[in-house]
């Protein structure tokens, strides 16, 4: 297979079936998709359409029933085992979930630094890079606080700093604004947008909130486990123009 270095994520003929009791439930159906290096791709669709499962497959967490997935030119499933995928993920991919998970005994800066401890970095390097990431997302003044003392919007910015500390080539976010109010959601999306424009990192985001597709370079609609449509810029603008009134306005 020829490797195109401009393609960050390639999915070919992907199907995923879960065995539930005596039933087989097909969650992903013949998905073919390419995400280019430096893209800000946003996948939207209703709850239960397979968006999060697709992210888990891309992250190397959920093995496909059929098809293959390459990330940064690496075949995640046909050649690698679970441990090899985990090592690749730690070094090359960052993840922000809807609800961040913290080590409760650690303050903000130590939580941000923690992924580097898994890579064997020294304490000095860990804390130095953690400070850089907190400054990047505008949260350095909260470094000594516990995450539980921060608002939901502040916690998501800290979660973003933690996801970026390993300098991943790909950042994946799963409903990162889902628990945020309108203003906090807009602030987080602006941070993501600025980072994408300033770096060559590839961003892939899942959302059910259509107003955030305005930040997308590539807009992908999912429905019932399938890729329903990939919008060009003109069609995306038409979609935005016809949205109902936005939250907070």
Secondary structure, DSSP 8 states (H G I E B T S, - for coil): ----TTEEEEEEEEEEEEEETTEEEEEEEEEEEEEETT-EEEEE--TTSSHHHHHHHHTTSS--SEEEEEETTEETTTS--HHHHHHHHHHHEEEE-SS----TTSBHHHHHHHHHHHTT--HHHHHHHHHHHHHHTT-GGGTTSBGGGS-HHHHHHHHHHHHHTT--SEEEEESTTTTS-HHHHHHHHHHHHHHHHHS--EEEEEES-GGGGGG-SEEEEEETTEEEEEE-HHHHHHHHHT----TT-
